[in-house]
Amino acid sequence: MPQITVLPHPVLCPAGTCIEARKGAFLCDALFRSGIALEHACEKSCACATCHVIIREGFEALDPASDEEDDQLDRAWGVQPTSRLACQVVVRQQDLVVELPRYTINLASEHD
């Protein structure tokens, strides 16, 4: 199974973690199953940018982002060239290193 390394995030995953994910699973679901409460205001329908993540390793092995995902990423905070929406990333065979951005576009958060 592919390994997903989540870099430390001060609220969602302070120590960082390494999890296993099923090939074909959405990154967002793999994070949720591992207890990482990533924001997802649109219930994973690619209609917001709150599940924005930065893929630090393994980006090249992912399917390309759709035009719809790219449009949503234009609204995300702190977008990088390897930014994706976790609700749209399908885990493949490649291991991933993921950074959870410090902020989202939500003005309020359940974690504040």
QUIVENSUL-V514970 format. One line per field, one symbol per residue. ss: DSSP state (H for helix, E for strand, C for the rest). burial: b if it has 16 or more other C-alpha atoms within 10 Angstrom, else e. Layout:
ss=???
burial=???
This chain:
ss=CEEEEECCECCCECCCEEEEECCCCEHHHHHHHCCCCCCCCCCCCCCCCCCEEEEEECHHHCCCCCHHHHHHHCCCCCCCCCEEECCCCECCCCCEEEEECCCCCCCCCCCC
burial=eebbbbbeeeebbeeeeeeebeeeebbbbbbeeeebbbbbeeebebebbbbbbbbbbbbeebeeeeeebbebbeebbbeeeebbbbbbbbbbbbbbbbbbbeebeeeeeeee
